[in-house]
Amino acid sequence: MQAITIKMENKLLEEIDQKLEDNRYSTRTEFIRDAIREKLSELEKEEVLKTLSMLRGSSKRKTSDAQLHAASNKAFEMLEKKFNIK
């Protein structure tokens, strides 16, 4: 593991310290690591949704409403599993 140094305004540090207490984080480092992981996950989700939106309507075959519904349910189940959403 590598150490990094960041500079933050006092007001931001005060907000982080308050959230530490509210959400039972033991250190600022733990809080910041968790925030970074969450942001990376959010960016990955955005990328997946962007890719899905580009694919929408690209199929030339006829698909029934029931097939579309089943496919969308399966896609969301996969995303929920990948990103631990429920």
Order of alpha helices (4+ residues) and beta strands (2+ residues): alpha-alpha-alpha
